[in-house]
Amino acid sequence: MADQKTLGERLAEHGVSRRAFVKYASWLGSLMALPPATSRAMAAELAKAKRQSVIWLSFQECTGCTESITRSKGPTLEDLIFDFISLDYHHTLQAASGEAIEAARHAAMAENKGKYVVVVDGSVPMKDGGIYSTTAGHSNYDTLMETVKDAFAVISVGTCAAFGGIPKANPNPTGAVSIGDLVKDKPVINIPGCPPIPEAMTGTVAYLLSFGKVPELDHLGRPKAFFGENIHDRCYRRPFYERGQFAHAFDDQGARDGWCLYELGCKGPITYNACATMKWNGGVSFPIQSGHGCLGCSEPDFWDKGGFYVPLSGSIGPTAKLVGGAALAGAVAGVAAAAVARHRKASLNKG
């Protein structure tokens, strides 16, 4: 359970200087696109903060979100667990089981009433009384509603928790729904992705610790710091797109030369995430850099919208609905038409 030492005291015990702590806060502030002046305020608030009690629930999911957060570089999972938070319950990482761990969850809820944060990965099955996923003899729905009752905030990590994800995909045999569909009386922060970027998860927790409030969210409940821009606008292949230079197959010369993957179905123009800037595994790479187009996994219904290898111009109707429906369809259609026109022009010039 959460102890009484502040984060500043715990870090000092580990030999972390105030200078190093302020430097870290500056990095974290820039990561979340906060004004430079907030770094010292963040450092001051983090130093005074007590370890945040966190209860992590896992429902209909593949464990990918937990796998992702174990690869976080800032803060690392070890720093997060031992210094920043008190991870009082986690379906996947906990060593205890049975009555002991369920007692720990209830104790954390009672001792931190109104202050603990609930993190959820996975969707909730609602069909047939929720029998398709249970824990300790209770349905996911019952466990969720009991746990969030006295929580400060709820963080839905991964597209399954945020939007229903693959379990909700047609024909949705379990009647899967998102966490936001069920929790209406608490702040719900969505951090989608299949899986989400680890620093988006740890950074959001650090923000809650620093300021005691929910970060600015977009219309889908996602932190704007990580989901405020689409991947296409920040993609290093964007210059090739502007010049009409597109790969036509994953093994052609254009693909080898790093040309734009738009015509191979990349969904970067309509997908909002920080993949192109933060990347993965400590900034090593991301799918487009590895030679595969974006699947749009941080958007609602990405699996049913599909067309992963179909250009947006060929599936503009259903795909445009991913980020706002008719209001956005025209704009995306214009982008698609302009790209195709540039490509044809470039091909004619080469001929």
WOKA-V288693 format. One record per backbone hydrogen bond with DSSP energy under -0.5 kcal/mol. CO is the residue of the C=O (numbers start at 0). NH is the residue of the N-H. If there is no record, write none. Layout:
CO NH
CO NH
//
This chain:
4 50
5 9
6 10
7 11
8 12
9 13
10 15
11 14
14 16
16 20
17 21
18 22
19 23
20 24
21 25
22 26
23 27
24 28
25 29
26 30
27 31
28 33
29 32
34 37
35 38
36 40
37 41
38 42
39 43
40 44
41 45
42 46
43 47
44 48
46 7
48 6
51 85
52 116
53 55
53 87
53 88
54 56
54 118
55 90
56 120
58 60
59 122
62 66
63 67
64 68
65 69
67 70
68 71
71 76
74 73
75 79
76 80
77 81
78 82
78 83
79 84
83 51
84 86
85 53
85 87
88 55
89 93
96 99
96 100
97 101
98 102
99 103
100 104
101 105
102 106
103 107
104 108
105 109
106 110
107 111
109 112
111 114
111 115
115 151
115 152
116 54
116 118
117 154
118 56
119 156
120 58
122 59
122 124
123 176
125 128
126 129
126 130
127 130
129 132
132 139
134 137
137 134
138 142
139 143
140 144
141 145
142 146
143 147
144 148
147 150
149 113
151 186
152 117
153 155
153 188
154 119
154 156
155 190
156 121
157 161
158 162
158 163
158 164
159 163
160 178
160 179
163 167
164 167
164 168
165 168
168 171
171 174
173 125
173 126
174 125
176 123
178 181
178 182
181 183
186 153
186 188
187 189
188 155
188 190
189 222
190 157
192 158
192 195
194 193
196 199
196 200
197 200
197 201
198 202
199 203
200 204
201 205
202 206
203 207
204 208
205 209
206 210
207 211
215 223
217 220
220 189
221 217
222 225
222 226
223 227
228 272
229 233
230 233
230 234
231 234
234 237
236 239
236 240
237 241
238 242
239 244
240 243
243 245
244 259
248 251
251 255
252 256
253 258
254 257
259 246
260 263
260 265
261 264
266 269
267 230
267 231
267 270
269 271
270 230
270 272
273 276
273 277
273 278
274 278
279 283
279 284
284 279
285 288
285 289
286 291
287 290
293 266
295 298
296 192
298 301
300 304
301 305
306 309
310 313
310 314
311 314
314 318
315 319
316 320
317 320
318 321
319 322
319 324
320 323
321 299
323 326
324 327
324 328
325 329
327 331
328 332
329 333
330 334
331 335
332 336
333 337
334 338
335 339
336 340
337 341
338 342
339 343
340 344
341 345
342 346
343 347
344 348
345 349
346 350
//
